[in-house]
Amino acid sequence: MDKNPLFSERAGHYKIFKKISLMLKELNPLTLKNKIDIVDLAYNANKEGKRRQMTKLEYIKLLHQIHSS
């Protein structure tokens, strides 16, 4: 994808996807802050999110619950 870049709205989505992929690869272990940053980036990549089951706030609350356990 980097060799043949997109020239549409999807170019921005790809940049966010690439950034998240690199974060997942490089950040071991993932901290709570890193996970929240990933959720934030993912929500910004697809603002409409027609098939979303949870809101961004619900995901963040769930991450806090998991990390406090």
PyMOL Python script that loads the backbone (N, CA, C, O; Angstrom):
from pymol import cmd

cmd.read_pdbstr("""\
ATOM      1  N   MET A   1       0.826  -1.194   0.000  1.00  0.00           N
ATOM      2  CA  MET A   1       0.000   0.000   0.000  1.00  0.00           C
ATOM      3  C   MET A   1       0.870   1.257   0.000  1.00  0.00           C
ATOM      4  O   MET A   1       0.490   2.276  -0.577  1.00  0.00           O
ATOM      5  N   ASP A   2       2.026   1.186   0.640  1.00  0.00           N
ATOM      6  CA  ASP A   2       2.886   2.370   0.683  1.00  0.00           C
ATOM      7  C   ASP A   2       3.464   2.689  -0.693  1.00  0.00           C
ATOM      8  O   ASP A   2       3.699   3.855  -1.011  1.00  0.00           O
ATOM      9  N   LYS A   3       3.695   1.667  -1.508  1.00  0.00           N
ATOM     10  CA  LYS A   3       4.270   1.887  -2.839  1.00  0.00           C
ATOM     11  C   LYS A   3       3.243   2.432  -3.815  1.00  0.00           C
ATOM     12  O   LYS A   3       3.600   3.148  -4.751  1.00  0.00           O
ATOM     13  N   ASN A   4       1.981   2.108  -3.613  1.00  0.00           N
ATOM     14  CA  ASN A   4       0.903   2.578  -4.474  1.00  0.00           C
ATOM     15  C   ASN A   4      -0.149   3.259  -3.599  1.00  0.00           C
ATOM     16  O   ASN A   4      -1.187   2.670  -3.297  1.00  0.00           O
ATOM     17  N   PRO A   5       0.122   4.497  -3.196  1.00  0.00           N
ATOM     18  CA  PRO A   5      -0.767   5.154  -2.232  1.00  0.00           C
ATOM     19  C   PRO A   5      -2.162   5.444  -2.783  1.00  0.00           C
ATOM     20  O   PRO A   5      -2.371   5.593  -3.987  1.00  0.00           O
ATOM     21  N   LEU A   6      -3.090   5.513  -1.855  1.00  0.00           N
ATOM     22  CA  LEU A   6      -4.465   5.863  -2.182  1.00  0.00           C
ATOM     23  C   LEU A   6      -4.601   7.380  -2.229  1.00  0.00           C
ATOM     24  O   LEU A   6      -3.867   8.098  -1.551  1.00  0.00           O
ATOM     25  N   PHE A   7      -5.538   7.861  -3.028  1.00  0.00           N
ATOM     26  CA  PHE A   7      -5.760   9.304  -3.133  1.00  0.00           C
ATOM     27  C   PHE A   7      -7.225   9.626  -2.885  1.00  0.00           C
ATOM     28  O   PHE A   7      -7.865  10.332  -3.666  1.00  0.00           O
ATOM     29  N   SER A   8      -7.732   9.108  -1.809  1.00  0.00           N
ATOM     30  CA  SER A   8      -9.130   9.360  -1.461  1.00  0.00           C
ATOM     31  C   SER A   8      -9.234   9.411   0.053  1.00  0.00           C
ATOM     32  O   SER A   8      -8.222   9.458   0.754  1.00  0.00           O
ATOM     33  N   GLU A   9     -10.451   9.403   0.548  1.00  0.00           N
ATOM     34  CA  GLU A   9     -10.671   9.403   1.994  1.00  0.00           C
ATOM     35  C   GLU A   9     -10.025   8.173   2.640  1.00  0.00           C
ATOM     36  O   GLU A   9      -9.617   8.215   3.800  1.00  0.00           O
ATOM     37  N   ARG A  10      -9.940   7.105   1.896  1.00  0.00           N
ATOM     38  CA  ARG A  10      -9.355   5.864   2.420  1.00  0.00           C
ATOM     39  C   ARG A  10      -7.862   6.004   2.700  1.00  0.00           C
ATOM     40  O   ARG A  10      -7.308   5.220   3.471  1.00  0.00           O
ATOM     41  N   ALA A  11      -7.213   6.969   2.100  1.00  0.00           N
ATOM     42  CA  ALA A  11      -5.792   7.192   2.385  1.00  0.00           C
ATOM     43  C   ALA A  11      -5.607   7.530   3.860  1.00  0.00           C
ATOM     44  O   ALA A  11      -4.673   7.045   4.497  1.00  0.00           O
ATOM     45  N   GLY A  12      -6.478   8.344   4.393  1.00  0.00           N
ATOM     46  CA  GLY A  12      -6.422   8.686   5.814  1.00  0.00           C
ATOM     47  C   GLY A  12      -6.708   7.487   6.688  1.00  0.00           C
ATOM     48  O   GLY A  12      -6.081   7.315   7.733  1.00  0.00           O
ATOM     49  N   HIS A  13      -7.655   6.647   6.270  1.00  0.00           N
ATOM     50  CA  HIS A  13      -7.985   5.430   7.010  1.00  0.00           C
ATOM     51  C   HIS A  13      -6.782   4.490   7.025  1.00  0.00           C
ATOM     52  O   HIS A  13      -6.475   3.880   8.049  1.00  0.00           O
ATOM     53  N   TYR A  14      -6.105   4.377   5.880  1.00  0.00           N
ATOM     54  CA  TYR A  14      -4.938   3.503   5.799  1.00  0.00           C
ATOM     55  C   TYR A  14      -3.821   3.999   6.714  1.00  0.00           C
ATOM     56  O   TYR A  14      -3.158   3.195   7.369  1.00  0.00           O
ATOM     57  N   LYS A  15      -3.607   5.298   6.765  1.00  0.00           N
ATOM     58  CA  LYS A  15      -2.558   5.846   7.637  1.00  0.00           C
ATOM     59  C   LYS A  15      -2.838   5.509   9.101  1.00  0.00           C
ATOM     60  O   LYS A  15      -1.923   5.167   9.850  1.00  0.00           O
ATOM     61  N   ILE A  16      -4.095   5.607   9.498  1.00  0.00           N
ATOM     62  CA  ILE A  16      -4.463   5.268  10.877  1.00  0.00           C
ATOM     63  C   ILE A  16      -4.293   3.772  11.110  1.00  0.00           C
ATOM     64  O   ILE A  16      -3.772   3.368  12.150  1.00  0.00           O
ATOM     65  N   PHE A  17      -4.724   2.941  10.159  1.00  0.00           N
ATOM     66  CA  PHE A  17      -4.558   1.492  10.264  1.00  0.00           C
ATOM     67  C   PHE A  17      -3.083   1.134  10.404  1.00  0.00           C
ATOM     68  O   PHE A  17      -2.721   0.300  11.234  1.00  0.00           O
ATOM     69  N   LYS A  18      -2.240   1.755   9.602  1.00  0.00           N
ATOM     70  CA  LYS A  18      -0.799   1.482   9.643  1.00  0.00           C
ATOM     71  C   LYS A  18      -0.221   1.891  10.999  1.00  0.00           C
ATOM     72  O   LYS A  18       0.584   1.161  11.577  1.00  0.00           O
ATOM     73  N   LYS A  19      -0.630   3.052  11.502  1.00  0.00           N
ATOM     74  CA  LYS A  19      -0.135   3.522  12.789  1.00  0.00           C
ATOM     75  C   LYS A  19      -0.530   2.558  13.911  1.00  0.00           C
ATOM     76  O   LYS A  19       0.292   2.231  14.767  1.00  0.00           O
ATOM     77  N   ILE A  20      -1.784   2.104  13.907  1.00  0.00           N
ATOM     78  CA  ILE A  20      -2.254   1.158  14.917  1.00  0.00           C
ATOM     79  C   ILE A  20      -1.495  -0.165  14.792  1.00  0.00           C
ATOM     80  O   ILE A  20      -1.094  -0.744  15.802  1.00  0.00           O
ATOM     81  N   SER A  21      -1.297  -0.643  13.573  1.00  0.00           N
ATOM     82  CA  SER A  21      -0.566  -1.896  13.358  1.00  0.00           C
ATOM     83  C   SER A  21       0.849  -1.811  13.910  1.00  0.00           C
ATOM     84  O   SER A  21       1.327  -2.748  14.550  1.00  0.00           O
ATOM     85  N   LEU A  22       1.514  -0.698  13.667  1.00  0.00           N
ATOM     86  CA  LEU A  22       2.882  -0.521  14.182  1.00  0.00           C
ATOM     87  C   LEU A  22       2.889  -0.424  15.705  1.00  0.00           C
ATOM     88  O   LEU A  22       3.800  -0.936  16.355  1.00  0.00           O
ATOM     89  N   MET A  23       1.888   0.224  16.273  1.00  0.00           N
ATOM     90  CA  MET A  23       1.790   0.298  17.734  1.00  0.00           C
ATOM     91  C   MET A  23       1.648  -1.100  18.326  1.00  0.00           C
ATOM     92  O   MET A  23       2.309  -1.434  19.310  1.00  0.00           O
ATOM     93  N   LEU A  24       0.787  -1.914  17.726  1.00  0.00           N
ATOM     94  CA  LEU A  24       0.571  -3.268  18.221  1.00  0.00           C
ATOM     95  C   LEU A  24       1.841  -4.115  18.104  1.00  0.00           C
ATOM     96  O   LEU A  24       2.109  -4.970  18.949  1.00  0.00           O
ATOM     97  N   LYS A  25       2.605  -3.870  17.062  1.00  0.00           N
ATOM     98  CA  LYS A  25       3.839  -4.629  16.845  1.00  0.00           C
ATOM     99  C   LYS A  25       4.936  -4.201  17.818  1.00  0.00           C
ATOM    100  O   LYS A  25       5.660  -5.047  18.342  1.00  0.00           O
ATOM    101  N   GLU A  26       5.065  -2.899  18.064  1.00  0.00           N
ATOM    102  CA  GLU A  26       6.206  -2.365  18.795  1.00  0.00           C
ATOM    103  C   GLU A  26       5.989  -2.204  20.290  1.00  0.00           C
ATOM    104  O   GLU A  26       6.954  -2.249  21.053  1.00  0.00           O
ATOM    105  N   LEU A  27       4.762  -2.018  20.728  1.00  0.00           N
ATOM    106  CA  LEU A  27       4.503  -1.720  22.132  1.00  0.00           C
ATOM    107  C   LEU A  27       4.145  -2.988  22.899  1.00  0.00           C
ATOM    108  O   LEU A  27       2.982  -3.389  22.957  1.00  0.00           O
ATOM    109  N   ASN A  28       5.155  -3.604  23.479  1.00  0.00           N
ATOM    110  CA  ASN A  28       4.927  -4.804  24.294  1.00  0.00           C
ATOM    111  C   ASN A  28       5.515  -4.586  25.659  1.00  0.00           C
ATOM    112  O   ASN A  28       6.705  -4.283  25.749  1.00  0.00           O
ATOM    113  N   PRO A  29       4.775  -4.717  26.711  1.00  0.00           N
ATOM    114  CA  PRO A  29       3.329  -4.965  26.717  1.00  0.00           C
ATOM    115  C   PRO A  29       2.565  -3.671  26.472  1.00  0.00           C
ATOM    116  O   PRO A  29       3.090  -2.576  26.675  1.00  0.00           O
ATOM    117  N   LEU A  30       1.346  -3.810  26.044  1.00  0.00           N
ATOM    118  CA  LEU A  30       0.495  -2.644  25.824  1.00  0.00           C
ATOM    119  C   LEU A  30       0.002  -2.126  27.171  1.00  0.00           C
ATOM    120  O   LEU A  30      -0.552  -2.879  27.971  1.00  0.00           O
ATOM    121  N   THR A  31       0.204  -0.859  27.407  1.00  0.00           N
ATOM    122  CA  THR A  31      -0.292  -0.240  28.638  1.00  0.00           C
ATOM    123  C   THR A  31      -1.738   0.189  28.434  1.00  0.00           C
ATOM    124  O   THR A  31      -2.244   0.195  27.312  1.00  0.00           O
ATOM    125  N   LEU A  32      -2.384   0.542  29.515  1.00  0.00           N
ATOM    126  CA  LEU A  32      -3.755   1.035  29.424  1.00  0.00           C
ATOM    127  C   LEU A  32      -3.813   2.272  28.537  1.00  0.00           C
ATOM    128  O   LEU A  32      -4.719   2.405  27.715  1.00  0.00           O
ATOM    129  N   LYS A  33      -2.852   3.175  28.699  1.00  0.00           N
ATOM    130  CA  LYS A  33      -2.827   4.392  27.878  1.00  0.00           C
ATOM    131  C   LYS A  33      -2.688   4.046  26.395  1.00  0.00           C
ATOM    132  O   LYS A  33      -3.367   4.635  25.555  1.00  0.00           O
ATOM    133  N   ASN A  34      -1.806   3.088  26.071  1.00  0.00           N
ATOM    134  CA  ASN A  34      -1.633   2.679  24.673  1.00  0.00           C
ATOM    135  C   ASN A  34      -2.927   2.124  24.102  1.00  0.00           C
ATOM    136  O   ASN A  34      -3.286   2.431  22.965  1.00  0.00           O
ATOM    137  N   LYS A  35      -3.631   1.309  24.882  1.00  0.00           N
ATOM    138  CA  LYS A  35      -4.894   0.725  24.417  1.00  0.00           C
ATOM    139  C   LYS A  35      -5.954   1.799  24.201  1.00  0.00           C
ATOM    140  O   LYS A  35      -6.720   1.740  23.240  1.00  0.00           O
ATOM    141  N   ILE A  36      -5.993   2.772  25.092  1.00  0.00           N
ATOM    142  CA  ILE A  36      -6.950   3.867  24.932  1.00  0.00           C
ATOM    143  C   ILE A  36      -6.603   4.687  23.687  1.00  0.00           C
ATOM    144  O   ILE A  36      -7.497   5.117  22.957  1.00  0.00           O
ATOM    145  N   ASP A  37      -5.308   4.903  23.446  1.00  0.00           N
ATOM    146  CA  ASP A  37      -4.878   5.617  22.237  1.00  0.00           C
ATOM    147  C   ASP A  37      -5.310   4.861  20.975  1.00  0.00           C
ATOM    148  O   ASP A  37      -5.734   5.475  19.996  1.00  0.00           O
ATOM    149  N   ILE A  38      -5.203   3.541  21.000  1.00  0.00           N
ATOM    150  CA  ILE A  38      -5.604   2.724  19.851  1.00  0.00           C
ATOM    151  C   ILE A  38      -7.107   2.830  19.618  1.00  0.00           C
ATOM    152  O   ILE A  38      -7.548   2.971  18.478  1.00  0.00           O
ATOM    153  N   VAL A  39      -7.895   2.764  20.687  1.00  0.00           N
ATOM    154  CA  VAL A  39      -9.355   2.913  20.556  1.00  0.00           C
ATOM    155  C   VAL A  39      -9.682   4.285  19.968  1.00  0.00           C
ATOM    156  O   VAL A  39     -10.539   4.404  19.092  1.00  0.00           O
ATOM    157  N   ASP A  40      -8.998   5.308  20.453  1.00  0.00           N
ATOM    158  CA  ASP A  40      -9.235   6.661  19.952  1.00  0.00           C
ATOM    159  C   ASP A  40      -8.906   6.768  18.464  1.00  0.00           C
ATOM    160  O   ASP A  40      -9.677   7.346  17.699  1.00  0.00           O
ATOM    161  N   LEU A  41      -7.775   6.218  18.057  1.00  0.00           N
ATOM    162  CA  LEU A  41      -7.398   6.248  16.643  1.00  0.00           C
ATOM    163  C   LEU A  41      -8.397   5.473  15.784  1.00  0.00           C
ATOM    164  O   LEU A  41      -8.786   5.932  14.710  1.00  0.00           O
ATOM    165  N   ALA A  42      -8.807   4.307  16.255  1.00  0.00           N
ATOM    166  CA  ALA A  42      -9.737   3.482  15.486  1.00  0.00           C
ATOM    167  C   ALA A  42     -11.072   4.194  15.303  1.00  0.00           C
ATOM    168  O   ALA A  42     -11.670   4.126  14.229  1.00  0.00           O
ATOM    169  N   TYR A  43     -11.536   4.867  16.335  1.00  0.00           N
ATOM    170  CA  TYR A  43     -12.802   5.595  16.215  1.00  0.00           C
ATOM    171  C   TYR A  43     -12.674   6.788  15.281  1.00  0.00           C
ATOM    172  O   TYR A  43     -13.642   7.151  14.612  1.00  0.00           O
ATOM    173  N   ASN A  44     -11.514   7.396  15.223  1.00  0.00           N
ATOM    174  CA  ASN A  44     -11.316   8.520  14.311  1.00  0.00           C
ATOM    175  C   ASN A  44     -11.195   8.057  12.866  1.00  0.00           C
ATOM    176  O   ASN A  44     -11.460   8.834  11.949  1.00  0.00           O
ATOM    177  N   ALA A  45     -10.802   6.810  12.647  1.00  0.00           N
ATOM    178  CA  ALA A  45     -10.661   6.292  11.289  1.00  0.00           C
ATOM    179  C   ALA A  45     -12.015   6.089  10.627  1.00  0.00           C
ATOM    180  O   ALA A  45     -12.152   6.241   9.413  1.00  0.00           O
ATOM    181  N   ASN A  46     -13.004   5.748  11.422  1.00  0.00           N
ATOM    182  CA  ASN A  46     -14.327   5.461  10.871  1.00  0.00           C
ATOM    183  C   ASN A  46     -15.364   6.111  11.771  1.00  0.00           C
ATOM    184  O   ASN A  46     -15.927   5.460  12.651  1.00  0.00           O
ATOM    185  N   LYS A  47     -15.610   7.379  11.552  1.00  0.00           N
ATOM    186  CA  LYS A  47     -16.471   8.150  12.445  1.00  0.00           C
ATOM    187  C   LYS A  47     -17.917   7.665  12.460  1.00  0.00           C
ATOM    188  O   LYS A  47     -18.583   7.757  13.491  1.00  0.00           O
ATOM    189  N   GLU A  48     -18.411   7.152  11.341  1.00  0.00           N
ATOM    190  CA  GLU A  48     -19.805   6.711  11.295  1.00  0.00           C
ATOM    191  C   GLU A  48     -19.994   5.390  12.030  1.00  0.00           C
ATOM    192  O   GLU A  48     -20.933   5.251  12.814  1.00  0.00           O
ATOM    193  N   GLY A  49     -19.127   4.429  11.793  1.00  0.00           N
ATOM    194  CA  GLY A  49     -19.157   3.150  12.483  1.00  0.00           C
ATOM    195  C   GLY A  49     -20.522   2.510  12.558  1.00  0.00           C
ATOM    196  O   GLY A  49     -21.026   2.250  13.650  1.00  0.00           O
ATOM    197  N   LYS A  50     -21.122   2.252  11.425  1.00  0.00           N
ATOM    198  CA  LYS A  50     -22.494   1.748  11.370  1.00  0.00           C
ATOM    199  C   LYS A  50     -22.673   0.421  12.100  1.00  0.00           C
ATOM    200  O   LYS A  50     -23.759   0.145  12.611  1.00  0.00           O
ATOM    201  N   ARG A  51     -21.634  -0.402  12.157  1.00  0.00           N
ATOM    202  CA  ARG A  51     -21.760  -1.738  12.760  1.00  0.00           C
ATOM    203  C   ARG A  51     -21.187  -1.807  14.169  1.00  0.00           C
ATOM    204  O   ARG A  51     -21.020  -2.901  14.708  1.00  0.00           O
ATOM    205  N   ARG A  52     -20.888  -0.692  14.762  1.00  0.00           N
ATOM    206  CA  ARG A  52     -20.318  -0.693  16.105  1.00  0.00           C
ATOM    207  C   ARG A  52     -21.320  -1.193  17.126  1.00  0.00           C
ATOM    208  O   ARG A  52     -22.503  -0.855  17.082  1.00  0.00           O
ATOM    209  N   GLN A  53     -20.827  -1.998  18.038  1.00  0.00           N
ATOM    210  CA  GLN A  53     -21.653  -2.528  19.106  1.00  0.00           C
ATOM    211  C   GLN A  53     -21.561  -1.670  20.363  1.00  0.00           C
ATOM    212  O   GLN A  53     -22.493  -1.638  21.166  1.00  0.00           O
ATOM    213  N   MET A  54     -20.436  -0.972  20.533  1.00  0.00           N
ATOM    214  CA  MET A  54     -20.204  -0.173  21.737  1.00  0.00           C
ATOM    215  C   MET A  54     -19.690   1.215  21.350  1.00  0.00           C
ATOM    216  O   MET A  54     -19.093   1.394  20.288  1.00  0.00           O
ATOM    217  N   THR A  55     -19.930   2.183  22.217  1.00  0.00           N
ATOM    218  CA  THR A  55     -19.403   3.523  22.000  1.00  0.00           C
ATOM    219  C   THR A  55     -17.935   3.556  22.425  1.00  0.00           C
ATOM    220  O   THR A  55     -17.448   2.637  23.084  1.00  0.00           O
ATOM    221  N   LYS A  56     -17.253   4.605  22.048  1.00  0.00           N
ATOM    222  CA  LYS A  56     -15.857   4.757  22.441  1.00  0.00           C
ATOM    223  C   LYS A  56     -15.737   4.817  23.960  1.00  0.00           C
ATOM    224  O   LYS A  56     -14.821   4.228  24.533  1.00  0.00           O
ATOM    225  N   LEU A  57     -16.639   5.510  24.603  1.00  0.00           N
ATOM    226  CA  LEU A  57     -16.612   5.616  26.060  1.00  0.00           C
ATOM    227  C   LEU A  57     -16.817   4.244  26.720  1.00  0.00           C
ATOM    228  O   LEU A  57     -16.187   3.936  27.731  1.00  0.00           O
ATOM    229  N   GLU A  58     -17.698   3.431  26.140  1.00  0.00           N
ATOM    230  CA  GLU A  58     -17.919   2.086  26.680  1.00  0.00           C
ATOM    231  C   GLU A  58     -16.660   1.227  26.565  1.00  0.00           C
ATOM    232  O   GLU A  58     -16.334   0.476  27.484  1.00  0.00           O
ATOM    233  N   TYR A  59     -15.952   1.335  25.439  1.00  0.00           N
ATOM    234  CA  TYR A  59     -14.696   0.599  25.275  1.00  0.00           C
ATOM    235  C   TYR A  59     -13.662   1.055  26.307  1.00  0.00           C
ATOM    236  O   TYR A  59     -12.962   0.236  26.902  1.00  0.00           O
ATOM    237  N   ILE A  60     -13.577   2.354  26.509  1.00  0.00           N
ATOM    238  CA  ILE A  60     -12.600   2.884  27.459  1.00  0.00           C
ATOM    239  C   ILE A  60     -12.938   2.428  28.875  1.00  0.00           C
ATOM    240  O   ILE A  60     -12.043   2.054  29.633  1.00  0.00           O
ATOM    241  N   LYS A  61     -14.215   2.455  29.239  1.00  0.00           N
ATOM    242  CA  LYS A  61     -14.628   1.957  30.560  1.00  0.00           C
ATOM    243  C   LYS A  61     -14.278   0.479  30.712  1.00  0.00           C
ATOM    244  O   LYS A  61     -13.807   0.059  31.769  1.00  0.00           O
ATOM    245  N   LEU A  62     -14.505  -0.306  29.670  1.00  0.00           N
ATOM    246  CA  LEU A  62     -14.179  -1.723  29.703  1.00  0.00           C
ATOM    247  C   LEU A  62     -12.679  -1.932  29.882  1.00  0.00           C
ATOM    248  O   LEU A  62     -12.267  -2.804  30.647  1.00  0.00           O
ATOM    249  N   LEU A  63     -11.864  -1.152  29.196  1.00  0.00           N
ATOM    250  CA  LEU A  63     -10.412  -1.251  29.354  1.00  0.00           C
ATOM    251  C   LEU A  63     -10.000  -0.938  30.793  1.00  0.00           C
ATOM    252  O   LEU A  63      -9.137  -1.611  31.355  1.00  0.00           O
ATOM    253  N   HIS A  64     -10.613   0.073  31.378  1.00  0.00           N
ATOM    254  CA  HIS A  64     -10.316   0.414  32.773  1.00  0.00           C
ATOM    255  C   HIS A  64     -10.700  -0.737  33.704  1.00  0.00           C
ATOM    256  O   HIS A  64      -9.963  -1.054  34.638  1.00  0.00           O
ATOM    257  N   GLN A  65     -11.843  -1.357  33.453  1.00  0.00           N
ATOM    258  CA  GLN A  65     -12.285  -2.474  34.282  1.00  0.00           C
ATOM    259  C   GLN A  65     -11.320  -3.658  34.159  1.00  0.00           C
ATOM    260  O   GLN A  65     -10.977  -4.288  35.160  1.00  0.00           O
ATOM    261  N   ILE A  66     -10.894  -3.949  32.961  1.00  0.00           N
ATOM    262  CA  ILE A  66      -9.975  -5.064  32.729  1.00  0.00           C
ATOM    263  C   ILE A  66      -8.641  -4.808  33.432  1.00  0.00           C
ATOM    264  O   ILE A  66      -8.083  -5.713  34.052  1.00  0.00           O
ATOM    265  N   HIS A  67      -8.136  -3.592  33.340  1.00  0.00           N
ATOM    266  CA  HIS A  67      -6.830  -3.267  33.931  1.00  0.00           C
ATOM    267  C   HIS A  67      -6.886  -3.134  35.443  1.00  0.00           C
ATOM    268  O   HIS A  67      -5.857  -3.264  36.105  1.00  0.00           O
ATOM    269  N   SER A  68      -8.057  -2.881  36.003  1.00  0.00           N
ATOM    270  CA  SER A  68      -8.151  -2.754  37.445  1.00  0.00           C
ATOM    271  C   SER A  68      -8.370  -4.110  38.110  1.00  0.00           C
ATOM    272  O   SER A  68      -8.288  -4.223  39.333  1.00  0.00           O
ATOM    273  N   SER A  69      -8.649  -5.138  37.309  1.00  0.00           N
ATOM    274  CA  SER A  69      -8.895  -6.481  37.855  1.00  0.00           C
ATOM    275  C   SER A  69      -7.610  -7.152  38.281  1.00  0.00           C
ATOM    276  O   SER A  69      -7.635  -8.285  38.761  1.00  0.00           O
TER     277      SER A  69
END
""", "prot")
cmd.dss("prot")
cmd.show_as("cartoon", "prot")
cmd.util.cbc("prot")
cmd.orient("prot")
